Amino acid sequence: MDPLIVATALQGIPLTRRMLGDMYQSSADRDLAKILKELESLKEKLKASYFYLYVAVESILQRILRDLSESTKQVDVEAKIEIVDRAYSSMVELRSRIDYMLRSEQR
């Protein structure tokens, strides 16, 4: 698997602040479940193909997965928004870390 495919896959995960406004809709939980599934798949691909990259981002990825799993169980909309916002911040951190590692690798 090409590292650029990994970076592109991360950028294509639709976790955006726009979702926060949609939290009151039941479709938001389905969207979160879909994102969780995509992240789990990405985690397995990273583990299999780019273990060094997986090790570097494992803690961030686990934090995102844990937060998103927690948000799907949450009933309170405000709490759900807070959890998803925290996951969004972690996603930004994850993307930055992978981008940095890929740039370092190309040098």
N, C-alpha and C positions, 0 to 999 in steps of 0.2 A: 504494500500500500504506500503510495506517495505521500510524503508529509504535507504537501500542498492540498491533497484531498482531505486530510485530517483537518487542516485549518479551514478549508472551505466548508466542510461538514459542520464545524462549530459555528461558523458564521451563519449557516443556514438554519440553525435551530431557532425557532420563532419565539424565544423568550424575550419579550420586549416590555417596556413600561406601558405600552398601549394595552397589554393584557390586564394591567391592574385596574383599568376602568371597566373591564368586562367581567370582573370577579363575581358580580352578583348573578351572572348567567350560568346556568348549569353547563353550558358548553365549555366554560373555562376549565372545569374539572376534567373534562375529556381532553382538552388541549394539554393540560398538565400531565395527564396520563400518557399522552402521545409523546411529549417531550421527555418524560422519564424513560419511556421505552427507547427513544432515539439515543439518549445519553447512555443507557445501559449497553446498547449495541456499540456505540462509539468506544465505551470503556473496554469492551471485549476485543474490539479491533485494535485498539492501542496496545492492549496487553499482549496480543498475539503478534503484531507486526512491529511495533515500536516500543518495546518494553522500557527502554531508557526514558522515553518521553512520558510513558504512563507513570513511571516511578516519580518523575518530577512533578507531575500534576495530580497524582492520586489523591492527596489530601483535599485539594480543592474540589476535585470531581466528586469525592465522597460527600463533602459538605453540601454541594449542590443537590445531589441525589437525596440526601437525608432531609434537607429543607423542603424540597419539592414533595417528597413522600409525606412529610408532616403536614404540608399545606392541603393536600387532598383529604386529610382526615379532619381538618379544622372546619368547624361550622361557622364560627364568627368571621364575618367578612373582613373586618378591620385586622384581625389577627392573620387572616389568610393573605391580605395585601402586604402586611409587614414581612411575612415569611417569604413571599414571592419576591419582594423587593430585595431582601437579603440574598436570595438565590441569584437574582439578576446581578447584584454587585459581585458575587462570586464568579458568575459566568464571565463578566468583564475581566476579572483577574485571571481566570483560566485562559481566555483568549490571548491576553497580553503575555502570559507566561509561555504559551505555545508559540506565538509569533516570535518572541525573543529567542527561544530555543532554535526555531527553524532558521532565523537569520544568522544565529551564531554558527549553526551547522554549515551554512552555505559559505562561510568565510574560510 
